[in-house]
Amino acid sequence: MMNTQKTILVTGFTPFPGAPVNPTQLLMKRLPKRLGVHQHGVAYHFDVLPTTWEARSSVTDALRREVQPDAIVHFGVDGTRKDINVENRAVNKAIQVRFDSAGKGPGNPELDPKGERARTATLPAGHLATAARQSGASTKVSQNAGTYLCNATLWDSIGSGIPSIFVHVPPLPRTRWDPRPSLALVENAAVSLLQELARRMR
């Protein structure tokens, strides 16, 4: 009998310059305990991506081909965000003045010199943001994924033809008065978002 079970690839990132603690790396350890392997008949595959430009092809693209998921949800941290942002667009740009965790830049100012100016995420950003918001975490739909590896990863995944989205989370709060969401609250939002996506994929 043919296996008709669908799979969601869920990824976070390792730390990088400016983010010595990456909450999305911690999420990839915590989410399997909350969600298990299956949810609503959908399987999850969790992984952590190296925060390097070279890993776009050597790790991330290889992972897409190996897992062959039906949908992809990438999580990443952005030090400028105060809310959870569900990214609805990736642009054909790569920042030149910010290095990755290997101390290297992207090499070119464009992700694809012959490509389009932007790509729209291919999972329902509004519905997923609403689901995340129901956990109590402030969540918005964003049109600005930046020009670092988060944007590049979303760009690549959309281009792969696999339905994809990117979720930016803020850094962890530094004090009890810091208004940014705790890791527990971010985790709850991620669980709600992924459960909603699984429900829609049944």
Secondary structure, DSSP 8 states (H G I E B T S, - for coil): -----EEEEEEEE--BTTBSS-HHHHHHHHHHHHH-SEETTEEEEEEEE-SSSTHIIIIIIHHHHHH--SEEEEEEE-TT-SSEEEE-EEES---SSS--TTS---SSSSS-TTS-SEEE-SS-HHHHHHHHHTTT--EEEES---SSHHHHHHHHHHHTTS-EEEEEE----SSTT--S--HHHHHHHHHHHHHHHHHHH-
